[in-house]
Amino acid sequence: MAKRVGSRNSNESALTRGVKSVFRFVRFAEFEILFVLFFVIAFIIFKDLVGNGVALVNVDKMKVLT
């Protein structure tokens, strides 16, 4: 009898099956993971720039020329 495709290998340990399922999930949701990661990193960088006073325009040093 032919072995079914995609069936579990009875010789694999639970740890191996768990690791394979995690990698399968990461491959499936790769774009969504990278999308969220991009916004998290952008938020952290923007938060640090604004928190340190290194904004694009430093309003404190602007003077009105008359």
TIRORO-467941 format. One record per residue (C-alpha): x, y, z; residue number from 1. Coordinates in Angstrom, 3 decimals. Layout:
# TIRORO-467941
X  Y  Z  NUM
...
END
This chain:
# TIRORO-467941
0.000  0.000  0.000  1
1.322  3.420  -0.933  2
2.088  5.907  1.788  3
-0.227  8.943  1.893  4
1.301  12.262  0.970  5
1.393  14.697  3.865  6
0.845  12.114  6.564  7
2.779  12.346  9.792  8
5.963  10.399  10.072  9
5.630  8.197  13.116  10
9.398  8.379  13.634  11
9.375  12.155  14.199  12
9.422  13.441  17.731  13
6.934  15.968  19.060  14
9.656  18.633  19.053  15
10.389  18.035  15.358  16
6.702  18.225  14.466  17
6.372  21.442  16.499  18
9.357  23.086  14.814  19
8.070  22.079  11.382  20
4.646  23.527  12.118  21
6.192  26.831  13.251  22
8.254  27.064  10.056  23
5.177  26.191  7.987  24
3.257  29.025  9.681  25
6.104  31.516  9.135  26
6.267  30.615  5.451  27
2.496  31.028  5.171  28
2.339  34.408  6.962  29
5.662  35.865  5.814  30
4.222  39.035  4.243  31
2.017  39.849  7.210  32
4.884  39.331  9.661  33
7.181  41.618  7.662  34
4.401  44.222  7.292  35
3.816  44.423  11.043  36
7.553  44.340  11.774  37
8.108  47.308  9.422  38
5.545  49.432  11.276  39
6.884  48.442  14.692  40
10.435  49.407  13.709  41
9.238  52.653  12.086  42
7.264  53.528  15.234  43
10.274  52.911  17.494  44
12.564  55.025  15.300  45
10.017  57.857  15.002  46
9.317  57.774  18.744  47
13.029  58.082  19.510  48
13.510  60.942  17.047  49
10.599  62.952  18.408  50
11.405  62.130  22.039  51
14.958  63.413  21.719  52
13.861  66.662  20.099  53
15.386  65.784  16.751  54
12.289  66.505  14.704  55
12.345  67.597  11.090  56
11.670  71.208  12.110  57
13.037  72.612  15.345  58
10.369  75.157  16.296  59
12.312  76.559  19.279  60
15.069  78.009  17.076  61
12.786  79.460  14.385  62
12.622  83.255  14.305  63
10.176  85.455  12.509  64
12.071  87.818  10.235  65
10.605  91.344  10.204  66
END
